[in-house]
Structures are given as C-alpha cells and as structure tokens.
C-alpha cells in the first residue's frame, strides 16, 4: 500500500489494484464544468446545448491536436 493521500489500493481477485486520482483529474473536471457552462450559456436552442456538452467533453483532444500540429 502507498502512503500517498490521493492513491487507493485494494485487493481485486487476488491482485493489488492501485488507483491514483492525481491533480490533473481535478483540473480537467473544473475545465469541463467551465466549458459546459460556457457552451450552454451561448446556446440558442436545445440541440446547440447538446452540441455544447459534447464539445466540452472533447475540447482537450482538439487542443492537443492543434498544439501538436502547430509544433510540427
């Protein structure tokens, strides 16, 4: 077992499973909530709000793609 506060370890079918939540998941969660609020506030219709929710889910992947494309 680790001493890290953010890690949890337990037995799962005879194997030790360690999960580390880390700070990045918290940052991603706050960014997701912020992006969702932004896109939904600017939506004029229900379906634009749904599209905004989907955009909030995938914006980190698009950001990384554009960044790597820029650094190419």
Secondary structure, DSSP 8 states (H G I E B T S, - for coil): ----TTEEEEEETTEEEEEE-HHHHHHHHHHHHHHHHHHHHT-SSHHHHHHHHHHHHHHHHHHHHHHHHHH-
